[in-house]
């Protein structure tokens, strides 16, 4: 260990140091700082029409968070550089992509300033497709997922860790998921208030579904896949400790509430409640890659529970169910099938061993080999 950084000795199997719990946890904490700055900036782009300057309080939070995160990661590398190690050999396992992402982020920030100077400040949907913003979020994801990669490659981490031991990886996964959802917010089904959900899925029978209904249905499918995939990824490596799903759902719900200025508070609370229910399901089933049946069962039931609660909470608040029963009964089933599809991709069925090749029969004139000649 090197002081507070808790860097472990160099792993002889990979020839690189390993980060400790404190390093991974603090990387996540600093990452949340500049992730919060990005959320504030996104809110400003959506809600401050007169925003015309790059030099804003939101950018200050965003870029100062990056500087703090970069400083922390470089501090974790420095003791090994000082000890004479060079290149990747000085970088803790899981942090190689983060070190590459630091200059990428700095370049993207500079280009973003030039982009705003030439093309102006984006508003609403356009901010989600700005090339410079996409460069920034790609670099952020490489940085934020460092604790997850470090934990994934750690042979000392038990297959059934406690939530405290896995916390950096869980937080890393949760906040990375919110980043992805932020840039897919045009398809986020969790931003709608309860009455909007009920109203959107209520239209006259035997008539084509309105455009808004089709758009919100597509968003529901997108959000369902994005919400279940991180849990299945973690379950592929570890037995999920209680609280994993709650943390993920809470992070996603907080983002969805902030985007809608918490006009969707009951939807947000329903998502959090679904997280607790999914945690209980994970404890009961103990899904892991080694227990494929439990893994696939969890993959189907987790979204089924989540989206049944989504419609149930909306109906309870609105005082009625949507008028199209096929949607509010069938949509949770569709999300369950999508969960099974993701599970089949991440943990596919075992491939049976190939049958041994048949021994060719000798012809009647073929001589019998003489072992003595060997």
C-alpha positions, 0 to 999 in steps of 0.5 A: 500500500502507498499511503491513503491511496491503498494501491496494492503491490504489482500483480505478478500475473499481469505485471501491473499494480491493482487499485484498492477500495479507496482508489476505486471509491474516490474515482467514483466520487470525483466522477459524480462531481463532473457527471453532476456538472454535465446534468446541470449543463444539460438542464440549462440547455433545455431550460435557459433559452437565453443561454449564449455563452460557453462560460457558465456556472454549469460548465464551471462545475463540469470542467472543475469536476474533470480536473479533480477526477484527472488529478486523482487518477494521475495521483494513483499512477504517480507512485509507480512512475516514481518507482521507475515503472513506465507506460501501462506498467505504471497504471493500475489494472482497469485504469488504462482506458481512463488514462487515455480518456483524460487527454481525449476529454481535454481535447473534446472540451477545447473543440466544444468551445470552438464549436459553440463559438462558430455554431452557437449554443445548442438547445433541446434535442440538438445537444444530444447529437453534437459531435463534441458532446459525444466525444465528451461523453465517450471520454467520461464513460471510459473514466467512470467505468474504471472502478468496474473494470478494476473490480472485474479483473480482480481475482481477490474479489469473491464471487458473492461480495458484500455491497460495501465491497462491490460498491465502487463497481455498482456506483460506477455502473449506475452512473455510467447508465445514467450518462447513457440515458441522458444522451438517450433522453428523447427515448426515456419512458421514465420522464412522463408523469402518471397521467401522461402515461395513462393518457398516452396509452388511451385512444379509441379502439380499432384506430391507428395508434397516435404518433405520441403513443408509438414514440412513447412505446419505443421509449419504453422498450429502449428504457427497459433494455437499458435498465436491465442490461447493467444488472445482467452484466454485473450478475454475469460476474458476481452474485448481486448483493442486496441494494445493487438494483436499488442503487441503479434504479435510484440513479436512473430515477433521479436523472429522470426526475431532474430532466422533468423537474420532478413533475413525474415524481410518482413515476420516479418513486415507482422506479425506486420501489421497482428497484427494491423489488428487483433486489428481493428477486435477485436475493431469491434467485441468486442469478449468476453465469454458472446458474443459467436457469436462475440467470434467465429467470431473473432476466425475464422477471426483473423487467416484468416487475419493473414495468408492471409497477410502472403502469400500476403506479400510473393507474393508481395516481390517475385513478384509471387504467389506460383504455387499451388493455393490450398495451398495459398488459402486454408491454411488461411481457415484451420487456420480459422477452427483451430481458431474456434476449439480453440474457441469452446474449450475455450467457448463451446456452452451453455448446455441447462438446464435438463428437470424436471423429470416427476411426477410419476402417482399414482396407483388406490389403492394408498392412498392420503397422509394426510397432517394433519399427518405431 
